Amino acid sequence: MCRLLLIALFVPALAPAWNHVGHKAVAGLAYDLLTPAARSRVDALIARHPDYQRWLTVEAPKEPGARARHAFIQSSYWPDTIKVDLRFYDESRREEPATPTLPGFPDMKRRTNWHYINIAFSADGTPFPPPPPVNALTQINMILGVLEGKITGTSEADPIYLLPWLLHLVGDVHNPMHCTSRWKKDQVDPRTGTPWSDLGGNGVSVVGSFNLHAFWDDALGITDTPGFVNGLVQFLSAKGKEGSTVLEPQTWITEGARFAETVCYNYGSNGTGTRENPVTFSQEYTQRARELARERAALAGRRLAGVLNSRLH
């Protein structure tokens, strides 16, 4: 029981929004839609990031333009990789000591609370709290302010450090499961016995996947190779045109929360979602999930390009 409780408590910090494939496809689509001026700016910023060399793996192309695109794509998943990087520490855990700040970083915090915003809902009247004060929306807006030069003078206000975060967080909030969480009377905190959140679907067990959140993370595919990612970019390039000019992050999140409630959690009654009685998805649900995931990822890429083109010129 204690081991299961510890797993449940740490899942939110470890769960990504889209896996490697999804984030890289969003970034690849965005990069291909950048203006020459914006592309030149992002290439320069990415090349000055302290972890730039880590993104130039053996798969990195030699041609300079392709190499810059590769680094941009790889950087989009970096905020998830630092969750298990021993150079960094989880500042949300009081007992975890800070690690030494390395050159080029403002600090070595993992900032796990940046990845989501829990716009909670309940279908049975269970009370729920407001979103946390620091969340994906507050941080996207902060980063956009830094890129525009409107926010300066803080340790985090460094566009070199923050650009990979922007690539990542725009992808995050276009995954509906990072926009909301569900509260239910029969879903209780094992520490207190009171109703609590399902942690963005992490508390809903699913047949064939770890949980509801993980199912949506993987909805764009799990083959993390340049060939597959670039193929997915080409596939997504035909999607997401309607709504792509909506560049207000609050709107993106409102959309995601609505889709979470009406689509992601609308899986029927074939299972309760407990470990003992996991949910089994119908073929129709799985197909709808894949379609929605592709549309949201395409929008994420187009909107990411839009905010970069409008601010880096």
C-alpha positions in Angstrom: 0.0 0.0 0.0 2.8 2.5 0.9 4.6 1.7 -2.4 1.4 2.3 -4.4 0.9 5.6 -2.6 4.4 6.7 -3.4 3.9 5.9 -7.0 0.7 7.8 -7.2 2.2 10.8 -5.5 5.1 11.0 -7.9 3.3 10.3 -11.2 2.4 14.0 -12.0 6.0 15.0 -11.9 7.1 12.3 -14.2 4.2 12.3 -16.7 4.9 14.2 -20.0 2.3 15.7 -22.2 2.9 14.0 -25.5 5.9 11.8 -25.5 9.2 12.4 -27.3 7.5 11.8 -30.7 4.7 14.3 -30.1 6.8 17.1 -28.8 9.3 16.7 -31.6 6.6 16.6 -34.3 5.1 19.8 -32.9 8.5 21.5 -32.9 9.3 20.2 -36.4 6.1 21.6 -37.9 6.6 24.9 -36.2 10.2 25.2 -37.4 9.2 24.6 -41.0 6.6 27.5 -40.7 9.0 30.0 -39.3 9.9 33.2 -41.2 13.5 33.5 -42.2 14.0 36.2 -39.5 12.4 34.2 -36.8 14.3 31.1 -37.8 17.6 33.0 -37.6 16.7 34.2 -34.1 15.7 30.8 -32.8 18.8 29.1 -34.3 21.0 31.6 -32.6 19.3 31.2 -29.2 19.3 27.4 -29.4 23.0 27.3 -30.3 23.8 29.3 -27.2 21.9 27.0 -24.8 24.1 25.3 -22.3 22.8 21.8 -23.3 23.1 22.5 -27.1 25.8 19.9 -27.6 23.6 17.3 -25.9 21.0 17.8 -28.6 23.5 17.1 -31.4 23.4 13.3 -31.2 24.8 10.9 -33.7 21.6 11.3 -35.7 22.2 15.1 -36.2 22.6 16.0 -39.9 25.9 17.6 -41.1 24.3 20.2 -43.3 24.0 23.5 -41.2 20.3 24.2 -41.9 19.2 20.6 -41.2 21.5 20.5 -38.1 19.8 23.7 -36.7 16.4 22.2 -37.3 17.4 19.0 -35.6 18.7 20.9 -32.5 15.5 22.9 -32.3 13.4 19.7 -32.5 15.5 17.9 -29.8 15.3 20.9 -27.5 11.5 20.7 -27.4 11.6 17.6 -25.2 14.4 18.9 -23.0 12.1 20.1 -20.1 10.9 16.5 -19.7 14.4 15.0 -19.8 15.6 17.1 -16.9 13.0 15.4 -14.7 15.4 12.4 -14.5 18.6 14.3 -15.0 20.7 14.2 -11.8 22.2 17.6 -12.5 18.7 19.0 -11.7 16.6 18.8 -8.6 12.9 18.8 -7.8 12.4 22.0 -5.8 8.8 21.0 -4.9 10.2 18.3 -2.6 11.4 19.9 0.6 13.8 17.2 1.5 15.6 17.3 -1.8 18.8 19.5 -1.7 19.6 22.0 -4.5 22.3 20.8 -6.9 25.1 23.1 -8.0 24.2 25.7 -10.6 26.1 25.0 -13.8 27.2 27.7 -16.3 24.5 29.1 -18.5 21.6 28.0 -16.2 19.7 30.4 -13.8 19.5 27.4 -11.4 19.0 23.7 -11.7 15.3 23.4 -10.8 13.2 20.9 -12.6 10.1 23.2 -12.6 7.7 20.3 -12.8 4.7 22.5 -12.0 5.2 24.4 -15.3 3.9 21.6 -17.4 0.2 21.7 -16.8 -2.8 23.7 -15.6 -5.5 21.9 -13.8 -8.8 23.6 -14.7 -10.8 21.1 -12.7 -14.3 19.8 -13.3 -16.7 17.4 -11.5 -19.8 15.7 -12.8 -21.1 14.9 -9.4 -20.8 18.2 -7.6 -17.5 17.4 -5.8 -15.8 20.7 -4.7 -12.5 21.4 -6.4 -9.8 24.1 -6.0 -8.7 26.7 -8.5 -5.6 26.1 -10.7 -2.3 26.4 -8.9 -0.8 29.9 -9.0 2.2 28.8 -11.1 1.1 26.7 -14.1 1.6 26.3 -17.8 -0.5 29.4 -18.7 1.4 31.7 -16.3 4.7 30.5 -17.6 3.9 30.6 -21.3 2.8 34.2 -20.8 6.0 35.0 -18.9 8.2 33.5 -21.6 6.4 35.4 -24.3 7.0 38.6 -22.3 10.7 37.8 -22.0 10.9 37.1 -25.8 9.3 40.5 -26.4 11.6 42.2 -24.0 8.7 43.2 -21.7 10.0 41.1 -18.8 13.6 41.5 -17.6 15.6 41.6 -14.4 14.8 38.2 -13.0 17.0 35.1 -12.9 14.6 33.3 -15.2 14.3 36.1 -17.8 16.8 34.6 -20.2 15.4 33.8 -23.7 18.2 31.3 -24.3 17.1 29.2 -21.3 13.4 29.8 -21.9 13.0 29.1 -25.6 13.0 25.3 -25.2 10.5 25.7 -22.4 8.2 27.6 -24.8 8.4 25.0 -27.4 7.6 22.4 -24.8 4.8 24.1 -23.0 2.9 25.1 -26.2 2.9 21.4 -27.0 1.9 20.5 -23.4 -1.3 22.7 -23.3 -2.5 21.3 -26.7 -2.7 17.9 -25.0 -6.2 18.1 -23.4 -5.0 16.0 -20.4 -2.6 18.7 -19.3 -5.4 21.3 -19.2 -7.7 19.7 -16.6 -8.3 17.1 -13.9 -11.5 15.4 -12.7 -12.8 15.3 -9.2 -15.2 12.6 -7.9 -16.8 11.8 -4.6 -15.6 8.2 -4.8 -12.1 9.2 -5.8 -10.3 9.9 -2.6 -6.9 10.9 -1.3 -5.4 7.7 0.4 -3.8 10.0 3.0 -7.0 11.7 4.1 -10.0 9.8 2.7 -11.3 13.0 1.2 -12.2 13.5 -2.5 -9.3 14.6 -4.7 -8.1 15.0 -8.3 -7.4 12.1 -10.6 -4.1 14.0 -11.4 -4.8 14.7 -15.0 -5.9 11.2 -15.8 -3.0 9.5 -14.0 -5.4 8.0 -11.6 -7.5 6.3 -14.3 -6.1 2.8 -15.1 -6.6 1.7 -18.7 -6.3 -1.7 -20.4 -3.3 -1.7 -22.7 -1.8 1.5 -21.3 -0.5 2.6 -17.9 -3.4 5.1 -17.4 -5.6 7.6 -19.2 -2.9 10.3 -19.2 -0.3 8.0 -20.6 -2.7 6.8 -23.4 -3.1 10.4 -24.6 0.7 11.1 -24.3 1.3 8.2 -26.8 -1.6 9.0 -29.1 0.7 10.4 -31.8 3.0 7.3 -31.9 5.9 5.9 -29.9 8.6 5.4 -32.6 11.2 8.0 -31.7 13.3 8.1 -34.8 14.0 11.0 -37.1 12.3 9.2 -40.0 9.1 8.6 -38.1 9.1 12.1 -36.6 9.6 13.8 -39.9 6.9 11.6 -41.5 4.5 12.7 -38.7 5.5 16.3 -39.4 4.5 15.9 -43.0 1.2 14.3 -42.0 0.4 17.1 -39.6 1.3 19.8 -42.1 -2.0 19.2 -43.8 -4.0 19.7 -40.6 -4.6 22.4 -38.1 -5.1 25.3 -40.5 -8.5 26.3 -39.1 -7.9 28.0 -35.8 -4.1 28.3 -36.3 -4.3 32.1 -36.1 -5.6 31.9 -32.5 -2.5 33.0 -30.7 -3.9 33.6 -27.2 -2.7 30.9 -24.8 -5.7 31.2 -22.5 -7.9 30.2 -25.5 -5.7 27.1 -26.2 -6.1 26.0 -22.7 -9.9 26.6 -22.6 -10.1 24.5 -25.8 -8.1 21.7 -24.2 -10.1 21.6 -21.0 -13.3 21.4 -23.0 -11.9 18.5 -25.1 -10.7 16.7 -22.0 -14.2 16.8 -20.5 -16.1 16.0 -23.6 -13.7 13.5 -25.4 -10.9 12.3 -23.2 -13.1 11.4 -20.2 -16.0 10.3 -22.4 -14.9 6.7 -22.5 -18.1 5.1 -21.4 -18.7 2.7 -18.5 -16.6 -0.3 -19.5 -14.6 -0.3 -16.4 -14.3 2.1 -13.4 -10.7 3.1 -13.9 -9.4 1.5 -10.7 -6.4 -0.9 -10.8 -8.8 -3.7 -10.1 -11.2 -2.7 -12.8 -9.4 -0.7 -15.5 -11.2 1.0 -18.4 -11.3 -0.7 -21.8 -11.6 1.7 -24.7 -13.8 1.0 -27.6 -12.5 1.1 -31.2 -14.5 4.3 -31.7 -12.9 6.0 -28.7 -9.4 5.1 -29.8 -10.0 6.4 -33.3 -11.5 9.6 -32.0 -8.5 10.0 -29.7 -6.0 9.6 -32.5 -7.9 12.1 -34.7 -8.1 14.7 -31.9 -4.5 14.2 -30.9 -3.3 14.9 -34.5 -5.5 17.9 -34.8 -4.3 19.4 -31.5 -0.6 18.7 -32.3 -1.0 20.3 -35.7 -2.6 23.4 -34.1 0.2 23.4 -31.5 2.9 23.5 -34.3 1.1 26.2 -36.3 0.4 28.4 -33.2 3.9 28.0 -31.9 5.2 29.2 -35.2 2.7 32.1 -35.1 3.9 33.4 -31.7 7.5 33.0 -32.6 7.1 34.8 -36.0 5.2 37.7 -34.3 7.8 38.2 -31.6 11.2 37.3 -33.2 11.5 39.5 -36.2 
